[in-house]
Amino acid sequence: MNDKIYFSLGPVQGFVAQSRRTRDLWSGSFLLSYLAGCAINDVISKGGKIEIPDVHDDTLLNWIKGSRDGEAPIIGSIPNRFEASADINPKDIASSAADVVQLKWEKIAEAVWNEFVAGVAEEGKGTKEIWDRQVKNFWEISWVVGSDISAMNSRKNWRISSHLEDEPGDHCTMMGDWQELSGFIRSKERIKQNRFWNRLSQQHKIGRLDIREGERLCALALIKRLFPKVSEKAIGWEVETTNWPSTPYVAAIPWLERVIDAASKEANDFAVLVLNAAEDAERKGISRQIGSFSNKSEPFLNLDGNFFFENEIMDCKRTPLDGTPTSLKKCEEEPEDTKETRKKLKIQLSRIAEKTGSRPAPFYAMLLMDGDNMGKLMGEHKGESISKALSIFTKNVREIVREHNGVTIYAGGDDVLAMLPLTRAIGCALSLSQKYEKCFEKIVPEATISAGLVFSHYHIPLSSVMSEAHNILDDVAKDQNGRGSIAVSVLKTSGKYCQWTATWNRLTDGEGKMRIDELVSKVQEGPQKQFSISFFYGMRDDLAILSGDQILKPGSYAKLVEGLDPLPLLAAEYMKSRERTVSRVSRQEAEERVGTLLELSYRSRKSQDLEKNVLSPDAAMLIKFLSQSTDGGIE
């Protein structure tokens, strides 16, 4: 029999990307991968063979099967779709796998309900009905049995379980299409709605920061948020990710490294003050997930990330202390002794900053990667060999991310999602691209992966960051730049600051050194300083004039007249900036230094020659941004 089972579970973006916390993002990715793994396990148990992906010796699948050796898996490694074969009753096997997904999901939901919601459901208005409706109707489980994957498009034999009608009432603050669980209408029943959420969030089993004031969640969002606390009941083993690194924590990692080296005593004195003031501030085990912290035991490294930023310490809403009333409406109403505690914490944190000579920058990186033309490669080459190469790549992702002090959120098939500190993100993306190509070099030498990398202020909603990452990956790195590329975007609270794109080979020079790192070091204060900040603004303005555009928006290019060499003009701009700030240089030196920057500014697209008459001013703005990231000077 030539027919195969093609199985897909979604919605991916509807469940994963709609997140308010990094824990939500991780939990959504893990649960989606876990449920796909349950479907795969059911197919295997009924005599089916999984052809794509290669799940042989996949740790998550082994634990689902009951073979639980070594550390419990905490990263989703199984894609949301798979291809299988079965000699007998493939339709029955596919249908059974779909049923298993729903049953396993309902078991997870039941664990969260029993532990956290059942005791307060009577405070709501139809809470149980809302819960059951959402749990039952969320997943889109699609399968088809046919000779090739195009049969999926016919929708024949699909089994779809999905949310089809608009939800009534007030909607979830995380997943906006779904009704929040209290069932009350805020405009008419605000007091009752607040009472429901206060009772739910103030249970001793829920930390004060687990459900913040103003969060009103649907069943799906609450399951994502609280699943780690009941994982043993829900899936059979404890997933040690209750304390997941927040975006402020990841942003602070480069600074934390300097603090432990230069001000360890002051830092741990600060930690004692924090834990005396806020019991919920401890994040046990969080530092173990960061490569350079894994063998360190300083309590300072296991604090909630908000306590590393002076402005967050003074914000009673974002960073409540033990003395902060739960019903507080304005920070001015906080008790005087609690206000004094905040001031003491800020003073101590300032002392640490003075000793290290720096403060943490409020930016982190979100990295999203996806293999290029995977469907085409599967059609042109043996699926088994492609699947094996992807499996090897997946198994290396977490270690590579860890080496760059990042945190892997998801790594399955040709997809990667990770958070990284600002200073290591581009290098990590390049290392992952090189590993991907290495895994394919003997079977598909032309195989490449693309990346969307967002440098974001931690105040920007996570859903917006994820949307930007998907946009620059799909629309910019892949469609506009021809794949095999990285697109980098910087999001400040004021909006998008810059957007730069390049093929992977443009990131390094002939000696394998990172061009961006070399240039960043020459902007920062010190003996290697060669560029002033004013030069980058001048370069952007000059390119706008040469191209005829008064304003070059982030992501746009300055297209020059064919044959026009911008080097002499930009070298003159460089010499002028040196006169205003530091010592003068010769024209030859100026052209050599500016030429290095132009190597990153020329437009590079896959399978095309370097376009030296099309330049991106965003290369200069990205370098300026990164150069200011080490001292917390970015606003």
N, C-alpha and C positions, 0 to 999 in steps of 0.2 A: 504494500500500500504506500502510495507516494504522498498522501495527504498529511499535513502537519497541523499542529495546534498553534495558533497565534493568539497570545493572551496579553491584555493590557489593563493596567489599573490606574485610575486617575480620579479627580483632577490633580495634577502635580502642582501647578502654580496656585490653584485654588486652596490647596491645603498647606503647602510648604511656605510659599513666598509671603502669604498674608500672616505676618508675624510682628509682634511688638518688642519681643525680647530675643536675644540670641538663643536662649533656651527653647523658645517656641520654634525657632528656625531649625535647631538641631532635632527637637522632638518630632516635628512634622516629617523631616527627612528620614529619621530612624523608623518611625511607625510605618511610613509608606514602604520602606525597604523590608521591614519585618513582615508586613502583610503579603508582599510579593513573594517573600521567602516561604511563607506558609502555603501559598498556592503551589509553588514549585515542589515543596516537600510532599504535598498531596498527590501531585502528578507522578512523582517518583515512586511513592508508596503503592500506586495502582499500576505499576509496570511501565510507565512512560519514561522517556529519555529526554533530558534537557539538552538541546543542541546549542542554543544561544540564550543567555551568556554561559561562559564556562564557570560552573559553580563547584567544580571538583575542589574539595578542601577549602571551601569558603567558610570562614569562621562563624559568621552569623547563621548560615544554613545548618552547620553542624550543631550549633546550640539549639536551633529550632527542632532538629531531629532528636535531640536528647543526648548527643555526644558532647559533653561539656568539660573539656580539658582546657587548662590554661585560664587566662584572664577572660572575663565575660566581654563580649563585643559591645562597644558603645558607639560605633560608627556604622551607618547604613552602607552596605556594600553590594546590595542586590538591586539591579535596575527595576523599574516599574513595569517592564514588558519582557516577555520571553517567548522563545520558540521551542516547541517540543514535538516529539514523534511518539506514536503509540500504535502497536499492531492491532489491538482489539479495542473497540468502542471509544475512539478518541473524543467523540462528542460527549459521551457520558463522563469521561475523565475531565474534560474542560469545564463542564457544568458543575461537577463536584468541586473543582478547584475554586470556582467562583463562590460557591456556597461556603467553603472553608474560610475564604477571606472575610465574608460577612460575619460568620460565627466567631472568628478570632477577634474581629473588631468589636463586636458586641461584648465579648468577655473583657476586653480592655475598658470599654465604656462602663460596664457594670462595676469594675473595681474602683473606678474614680467616683461613680455615683454612690456606691455604698460607703466609701470612706469619707467623702466630703459633702455630698449634696443631699443624700436621703434625710439627714437629720434637720435640714433647714427647708426642705421642699414645701412644707406646709405654710411657710411664710410667703411663698410665691403665689402666683395666679396661673394655675395650669402648668406648673414647672415640669411635672412628670410627663405630661403630654408633649410639651415642647421638646424635652430631652429625647423621648422615644422617637418622635417624628424625625428629628435631625440625625440621630444615630442610624436609623433605618434607611434614610433616603440620601445619604451623602455620596457614597462611593459610586463611581462610574466603572463598572466591571465589564470589559468587552472581550469577547473571544470569537474566533471563527476557526473552522476546520476547512482547509483547502490546500491546493497545490503550491500556492505561493502567497506572499504577504499582501499582494494586491487584492486578494479576496476580502481583506479587512474593509476595503472601501465600499464593498457591496452591502455592508451592514447585515448580511444574511447570517442567521444563527447567533446574532449578538444577544447577549443578556446584559441589559443596562439597568443599573439601579442608581438613579440620580435625582437630584433636587430639581423639580420642574416648575413649581409654582412659586410666586413671590411670597416671602414670609411676612406675616402680619406683625404689628406692634413695633416697639423700639428695637433697633438693630445692634448687633454686637460691635464693640469698639475695636475688635481685631479683625474679624471676618464679616465685613459689612453687609453681606447679602442675607445673613441669618439673624433670626430673632434672639435677643438676649434672654437669659433663662428666667428672670423673675416674672415675666409676663405682664408687668405693669407698664402703663403709658406714662412717661416722665412728666409730660405737660399737665397731667391730671392727678397722678399718683406718685409724685416724687418721694414723699415721706415713706410710703410703703416700699417703693423700689430701693431706696437707700437702706432701709431696715433689712431687707433681704440680703443685699450685698455686704452690709456690715456684719451680719451674723455669719455669713459664709466665710468671709475673709478673716474674721477674728477667732476662728477655731484654733485651738492649740496646735492642731496638726498642720496648720498653714502658717508659714512665716509672714511677718508683717509686710515684707517686700514681695511676697508671691503674687498677691492681687492688690495692686495699688489703688488708692482712692481715685474714683472716676472710671475705673475699668469695669465694664459690664459685658460679660462674655456669653457666647452661645455654647452649646454642648461641645461642639467640635473644638473650639478654642480652649475651653476649660480642660478638655482631655489632653490637648497638647501641653498646656501649662502644668498640669498636676500629675500627668502620667509617671514621671520619674519617681514620685513619692510612693507609688503603689506598683512599681514595675514587677516585683516578685509575684504578687497576686495576679497581675495582668498577663504576664508572658512567661512566668516560671523562673525568672532569675532577676537578681537586683542589678539595675543599671546605675552605676555610680556616677551620675551626672546631675544630681540635684543642684550642685553648685557649678554652673556653667559660666565660663568667662564672659563678662558683659562687654559691650563696646567701649565704655570708659576704661575697663581693665586692659583690654588689648591695646588701646591707644597709649596707655601708660607704660607698657612693657619696656621700651628702650630706657625710659627714665628710671624704672624700678631696678634695672641692671646697674645703673650708675649709683643709685641709692645704696644698694646692698654692698657695693664696693667701697663707697666713700663715707656713708653715714649709717652703718648698720645699727649701731647702738641707739642713735636718735630715732631711727625708724621703728625699732621694736618698742621703745618707750612710747612712741606715738600709738602703736598698735594697742598697748595696754590701756591708754586713755580712751581710744575708740571703743574697745570692747567693754569698758566700764560704762560707757555712755550709750552704747547701742548693741544689745546682745545679738540682734539679728545681723550685725555687720560681718560676722565671721563667715567665711566661705571655705570650709574645710576641704582640703584636697584640690583646690582650684589651681594652685601653683604647679602641681604635678603634671598638668596638661601642657605646660610651657617647657620647651626643651631645656633651656639654660637654668630653669628653676627646679627641675625634677628632683635634684638631690639636695635641695636646700629646705631648711625647716623653719625659717624665720616667720613668725606670725604675721609680720607686716605684709608678706606676700600672699596671705590668705584673707585679706580684707576685701570687702565690697569695693569695686572700682571707683565708686563715687567719692570715697574718702581720700583719693589721691589728688582731688581737684578742689582748690580753695573755694571757688564759686559754688560747687555742689555741696560742700560742707555747710554753707550758709543758707542753703535752700531747704526749708523744712518739709516741702512737698516731695522733692526727689530723694531727700536723705533724712528720713525721720529718725529721731533718737528715742530712747526709752521714755523720756519725759515729754515727748510730743503727743498731745491729745489726738486721738484718731478722728475726732470730729472737727479738727481745726480748719477754719476757713481762710485765715490770713496768718502769715508768719509773725506779724506784729503781736498776735494774740498768744503766742507761745509763752510758757512760764519763764520768768526772768532767769531762774537758775539754769534752765535749758539753753537759753540764749547765751548765757555766760560760758556754758560748756562748749558751745559752738565756737565762740571766740577763742577759747583756750586751744581747741583743736586746730583752728586756723593758724594761730600763732606758732604752734609746734610744727605744723606742716611747712610754714614759711621758713622756719629754722633749718629744716631738712633741705629745702630748696636753696637756701643760702650756702649751705655746706657743699652741696653738689654743684652749685653754680648754674642750676637750671630748674625748670619746671616742666611737667609733662605737657606735650602737645595734645590738643583735644581731637586728634584725627587718627583713624584706623583705616585698614584696607579690607575690602571684601573682594575676594577673587572667585570668579566663575569661569570654568573652562569646559569646552565641549569639542569632541573629535570632529574633524571636517569630513564631509561627504561620506558618512558612515554607511548610509543606505546603499550608495553606489559601490563602495568597497565590498560590502557584503554580497552584492550581486555579481561582481567581477571576480571575486576570489573565494576560496573555500571558507565558508562561514566558521568552520571549526578552528582554523588557524587564526582567523581574526579574533574570535572569541578568546582563544588562549592568550594572544598578545594583550588583549584588554585586561584579562585576569591578572597577568604579571604586572601590568601598569598599575592597576588598582591596589595591589598589595604593596606597592612602593610609595603610594601617594602620602599616606599618613606620616611616614618617616621623613620624607623630604620636607613636608610642611613643618614638622616638628623641628627639624634642623634649622629652620628659619624662624623659630619661635612663634609659629602660628598654630592655629587650632583647626583641624579638619572637621567640617560639619557633615559632609557627604562625599563618598568616593565609590562610585559604582559604574561599571562599564566604561564609557568614554567621558563621563561627567565628573567634575570636581567642584566642590564648594568649600571655601575655607576663609577664615579671618586671619589677618596678619598685622603685625606692627608695621608702621609706615616705612621704616628704614629697610625692611627685608622683603617687601612684597614683590617688587619687580624681579629681584633675583630668584625668588621662589618660583614665580611663574615661568621664568626661563628654564630653571632646573627641571620643572615638571614637563615642559615642552621637549626638552632634550631627552628625558627618560621615555616619553611617549614615542618619539621617533626611534629611539634605540630599541624599544620593544617590537617595532614593526619593520626594522631595517632589512631583515632577511626575507620577509614575506611580501611587504608592500612598502618599498623604499620611499614612495611619494607620500605616504600617510603623514598628516600634520594635525595639530590641534590648535584651536584659537582661544583667546582669553579676553574677558572683560574685567578690568580691574578698577574699582572705585575707591578713591581716597575720600572718606566722608567724615565730617564733624559728627561726633557721637550724639548730638542733639537732633540730627535729621532722622525722621522715622525710618525704621528698618525696612518697611515695605517700599519706601521711596528709593532706598539704596538698592534693594533687590531689583526693582523695576529698571533703574538706571543700568545695573550690571547686565541684565538681560538685553536691554536696548543696545548698549555699545558692543556686546558680544555678537548678537544676531545681525543687527542692522549695519554696524560699523566695521568690526573686525572681520566678519564673514562676508556680508553682501557688498559693502563698499570697497573693502580692501582686498577682496579675493581670497580670504582664508589664510591660514598659516601666519596669523598676525595677533598682536595684542593691542587693544584699545584701552586707554587710561583716561579716566575722568576724575576731576576734583570737584567735590560738592562742599561748598561752604554754606553757612546759614543764610548768607545773602544770595545764594544761587550757584549755578555752575560757573566755576572759575576758569577751567581750561579742559580741553579734550584732545589728546594726542594719540596717534596711531602709527604703528610701524610693523614691518615684518620682523620675525625673530632674529634674523641675521644682522639687523641693524643695531641691536642692543649691545653688541660687543665689538671691540676693535680687532685688528689682526693678531694681537697677542692674547685674545680671549678675555680682556678686561672689560668690565661694564662701563660703557661710555657715560651713562648717566651718573654713576657713582663718582667717576673721575671728575666730572664737571661740578657736581654738588660740592665736592671737597674743595674746589677752587673758588667757590662763592662764599663759603663759611669763613669766619674770622680765623686767622692763623697765618703761619708762614707760607702756606700754599695758596693763599687768597689771590686770585687773578681777576675776578669779576665783581663789579659792584651791582647792587640791586637796580640802580638807575639805568644801567646798560640794557637790561632785559625789557624795561618799558620802552626805551629808545628804539630797540630793535623791532619791537612790535609795531611801533608807530611808523618806522621807516618802511617796513614791509607793507603796511597798509597804503602808504603813499605810492610805493612802487607798483602796487597792484591796481591802484585806482579806487580801492575801497576805503571809505572813511573809517569804517569800523569793521574789524575782523572778529566775528563772534566765535566762541569756543567751538572747535571742530572744523572751522572753515580754513581754507588755504589761500595764500597770496600767490596768484598766478602772474608771473612776470613775462614781459615781452621776450620772445625767443632770442637767446644770445646775450641777454642782459645779465651781467655777473654782479650779484649783490655784495660780493666780498669787499670790494674797495670802500663802498659806502658804509657798510657795517663795521669795517675796521676803523674808519674815521670816527664813527659813533663810539666805538670802544675806546679809542685814544682820548676822545673828549671826556668820557666818563672817568678815565684814569686821572686826568688832570684835576678833576673836581674832588677826587677822593684819595688816591694814593700816588705813588711815583709814576712818572711817565715811562712809556715803552716805545720801542722803534716800530715803524710800520710793519716790518717783517714779523716781529713778535706778535703784533696785533692781528695780522692776517692768519698766523698759525693758530692762535688761540680761538679766534672767531671761526676759523675753518673747522675746528673740532666740534663746535656747537652746530655748525651748518650740517654736519654729517647726520645729526639727529633731526634736523629741520626739513631736509629734502623729503618729498613724498616717496614712500616705498610701498609698492604693492606686489603681491605674489605674482610670479611669472611675467613681470614687467621690469624694464630697466628703471634705474633710479631717476626720478623726475627732478632734475636740478633747477628747472624753471618754475617748480611748484613747491612752495615752502609753507611749513606750519609754524606760526609764531608761538603755538602752544608748547613746543619743545622748550623754548626759553622760559615760559611761564611755569611749566612743570618743574624745571630745575630750580627756579626761584622758590617755588613753594616747598620743595623737598629740602632746600638748603636752610629754610627757616624752621623746619620741623623738629630740630633737636633741642631747642631751648625753650619750647612752649611759647614762642613769640607769635604764633599764628592766631588770628582772631576769626 
